[in-house]
Amino acid sequence: MIAAANFQQWVMGVADRLRSLPFYLVAFLLHLLFVLLFGSYEVTHVGGATAVAVFTAPSPQQLDANRPPPPPPPPPSEQRNAKLTTATGRAASASMITVAGGAPAAFYTRPVADANPTALRQTDRGPGDVKVKLSTDSLSSGANLAGVKLQRVLARAHNFVRAGTGVTGTGKATRAQFQCYWAVYQHGDWNCNPASLSNLTLQVSRWSKDRIRQKIQPTPIVVSSKDLFTIKPPFIFVTGHKNFTFTDEEIENLRQYLHAGGAIWADNSLPGRRSRFDMAFRREMKRVLTDKDFEFLPEVHPVMYSWFTLRALPVGMNFYREPIEVIRLLADEIAVIYTLNAYGDLWESALDDNDRIDRQLYRTGPRSGYYKWGPHFGSYYTATHYRNVNDESVLTTYKLGINIVVHLLNRYENRLRSMGLKPE
């Protein structure tokens, strides 16, 4: 009887616990939900910095109790200046302008870190140098020193060109007075088209209404002499038919001349690639600028619209239409421009006042005057060797000629103006 009574009492206790099981189950689930929702947060006292803070791994600064607290952050304007200064320093070190070959020390510039923008107006200026107005933004505390150095290189090169031309303005507002020069080099026929430059300079003067004045008869300039640096021609014209090799003096002078700001305009009088002149000129320019290569000039380049707007490259002698090639040097501007289509052959025929081939007899004399009727027009060769000497082909090549002249005259000033600087 006693055992039965104890068993009955145990059964009644289990029943009581089972009746209270939903309460405990609900309580357990509520605790579990509370832990899941708020287990990663801590609640701080009222008036603290935050009411709820996320638990994260402690930083090294937090672990060091003896370290002083960090200084307060600077104002937003100072933060922007600091970021600009840091980025400018990196850009300056990455974009320093390098020059190839053995240019004289006067043409090298100091490292960007040593450039003093405030002293730029007082240094590297001769009696006839160009004064460049620097904007106040470029001289601020956050100035881009690489940009200042670029301005300095462009101003020096512009000074060189201006010293030999007095050039001012750009585009159809260009004004200049200079002599056009044949490049006299060893082992080549540098004057194979004796009337071409004379006719071109005459046409440039006529189209510009004498704002760009040149002596009608170009002057030979010996590349191995120092005349390149005393006369300071804006460009020299190189042409020929033959294979040739520059002398060591010619190589060094051309290298220094290009680094000073001058330019070479070469016209292949044997149109097309892999002719004797073409292979020789490419080989010799690699000796002059050892770390530079030719690149194609796109037909949207400013050369194509510096005076006349040309929508396509003119066709040269015998319908050759090879693209213009260039070598870039100072501030990525053109230092060598190479036309492969024998445009000089077409310039042997002069234009009349109506911009058509002048079919009158040409003037004669020992290096005096200019051709009215070139040797590539009207002869028995026309039907075979010179197949496209006509009014249209000659006119369009003259238009390209004045475009190249104008661009070589004011390419540095164009860059300075694009940077917001105006040479006086």
Long-range contacts (C-beta under 8 A, 24 or more apart in sequence): 81-141, 81-142, 84-142, 85-141, 85-142, 88-142, 88-143, 88-144, 88-145, 88-146, 91-144, 91-146, 92-144, 92-145, 92-146, 92-149, 95-146, 96-146, 96-149, 97-149, 97-150, 97-153, 97-330, 97-331, 99-259, 99-329, 99-330, 100-255, 100-289, 100-290, 100-291, 100-292, 100-329, 101-255, 101-259, 101-288, 101-289, 101-290, 101-291, 102-252, 102-255, 102-256, 103-255, 103-256, 103-259, 103-260, 104-256, 104-259, 107-156, 107-256, 107-259, 107-260, 109-149, 109-152, 109-153, 112-145, 112-146, 112-149, 113-145, 115-145, 115-148, 115-149, 115-152, 117-143, 117-145, 117-148, 120-148, 120-151, 120-152, 124-152, 124-155, 124-156, 125-159, 126-159, 126-163, 128-159, 128-162, 128-163, 129-155, 129-159, 129-163, 130-155, 130-158, 130-159, 130-162, 130-423, 130-424, 131-423, 131-424, 132-416, 132-421, 132-422, 132-423, 132-424, 133-421, 133-422, 133-424, 134-421, 135-420, 135-421, 138-420, 147-419, 150-331, 150-419, 151-416, 151-419, 151-421, 153-330, 153-331, 154-330, 154-331, 154-333, 154-412, 154-415, 154-416, 154-419, 155-412, 155-416, 155-423, 156-261, 157-260, 157-261, 157-330, 157-331, 157-333, 157-412, 158-261, 158-412, 158-413, 158-416, 158-423, 159-261, 160-232, 160-260, 160-261, 160-262, 161-232, 161-234, 161-261, 161-262, 161-409, 161-412, 162-423, 163-232, 164-231, 164-232, 164-233, 164-234, 165-234, 165-409, 167-234, 167-409, 167-410, 167-413, 168-423, 169-410, 169-413, 170-410, 170-413, 170-414, 170-417, 171-306, 171-307, 171-406, 171-410, 172-208, 172-307, 174-208, 174-211, 174-212, 174-406, 174-409, 174-410, 175-211, 175-212, 176-211, 176-212, 176-213, 176-234, 176-409, 177-212, 177-213, 177-214, 178-213, 178-214, 178-233, 178-234, 179-214, 179-215, 179-218, 179-219, 179-231, 179-233, 180-214, 180-215, 180-218, 180-219, 180-233, 180-237, 181-218, 181-219, 181-220, 181-221, 181-231, 181-233, 181-236, 181-237, 182-218, 182-219, 182-220, 182-221, 182-236, 182-237, 183-221, 183-223, 183-236, 183-237, 183-238, 183-264, 184-220, 184-221, 184-222, 184-223, 185-223, 185-224, 185-238, 185-244, 185-246, 185-250, 186-224, 186-244, 186-245, 186-246, 186-247, 186-250, 187-242, 187-243, 187-244, 187-245, 188-240, 188-242, 188-244, 188-277, 188-280, 189-240, 189-241, 189-242, 190-220, 190-238, 190-239, 190-240, 191-220, 192-239, 192-240, 192-241, 192-269, 193-239, 193-269, 193-344, 193-345, 193-347, 193-348, 194-367, 195-347, 195-348, 195-350, 195-362, 195-370, 195-371, 195-374, 196-239, 196-267, 196-344, 196-345, 196-347, 196-348, 197-237, 197-344, 197-347, 198-369, 198-370, 198-371, 199-347, 199-348, 199-349, 199-350, 199-351, 199-370, 199-371, 199-374, 200-347, 200-398, 200-401, 200-402, 200-405, 202-350, 202-370, 203-350, 203-351, 203-398, 203-401, 203-402, 204-401, 204-402, 204-405, 207-307, 207-402, 208-402, 212-405, 212-406, 212-409, 216-370, 217-367, 217-368, 217-369, 217-370, 223-250, 223-253, 223-254, 224-249, 224-250, 224-253, 225-253, 226-253, 228-253, 228-254, 228-256, 228-257, 228-262, 229-256, 229-257, 229-260, 232-260, 232-262, 233-262, 234-262, 234-263, 234-408, 234-409, 235-262, 235-263, 235-264, 235-265, 235-405, 235-408, 236-262, 236-263, 236-264, 236-265, 237-265, 237-266, 237-267, 238-264, 238-265, 238-266, 238-267, 238-281, 239-266, 239-267, 239-268, 239-269, 239-277, 239-344, 240-269, 240-277, 241-269, 241-270, 241-275, 241-276, 241-277, 242-276, 242-277, 242-280, 243-276, 243-277, 243-279, 243-280, 244-277, 244-280, 244-284, 245-280, 245-284, 246-284, 246-287, 246-288, 251-284, 251-287, 251-288, 254-288, 255-288, 255-289, 258-288, 258-289, 258-329, 258-335, 258-336, 259-329, 259-330, 261-330, 261-412, 262-335, 263-334, 263-335, 263-336, 263-337, 263-408, 264-335, 264-336, 264-337, 265-337, 265-339, 265-404, 265-408, 266-336, 266-337, 266-338, 266-339, 267-338, 267-339, 267-342, 267-343, 267-344, 268-338, 268-339, 268-340, 268-341, 268-342, 269-342, 269-344, 269-345, 270-342, 271-316, 271-317, 271-318, 271-320, 271-322, 271-340, 271-341, 271-342, 271-345, 272-320, 272-322, 272-340, 272-341, 273-322, 273-340, 278-340, 281-338, 285-327, 285-336, 289-327, 289-329, 289-335, 289-336, 292-327, 292-328, 292-329, 293-327, 294-325, 294-326, 294-327, 294-336, 294-338, 295-325, 295-326, 295-327, 295-328, 296-323, 296-324, 296-325, 297-323, 297-324, 297-325, 297-326, 297-337, 299-323, 302-407, 302-411, 302-414, 303-334, 303-337, 303-403, 303-404, 303-407, 304-403, 305-403, 306-403, 306-404, 306-406, 306-407, 307-399, 307-402, 307-403, 307-406, 308-399, 308-402, 308-403, 310-396, 310-399, 310-400, 310-403, 313-400, 314-341, 314-343, 314-393, 314-396, 314-397, 314-399, 314-400, 315-341, 315-388, 315-393, 315-396, 316-340, 316-341, 316-342, 316-343, 316-345, 316-346, 316-393, 316-397, 317-341, 317-342, 317-343, 317-345, 317-346, 317-376, 317-386, 317-388, 317-389, 318-342, 318-385, 318-386, 318-387, 318-388, 319-387, 319-388, 331-412, 331-415, 333-411, 333-412, 333-415, 334-407, 334-408, 334-411, 337-404, 337-408, 339-400, 339-404, 343-397, 343-400, 343-401, 345-376, 345-386, 346-376, 346-389, 346-393, 346-394, 346-397, 347-374, 347-394, 347-397, 347-398, 347-401, 348-374, 348-375, 348-376, 348-377, 349-373, 349-374, 349-376, 349-377, 349-389, 349-394, 350-374, 351-394, 351-395, 351-398, 355-395, 356-391, 356-395, 357-389, 357-390, 357-391, 357-394
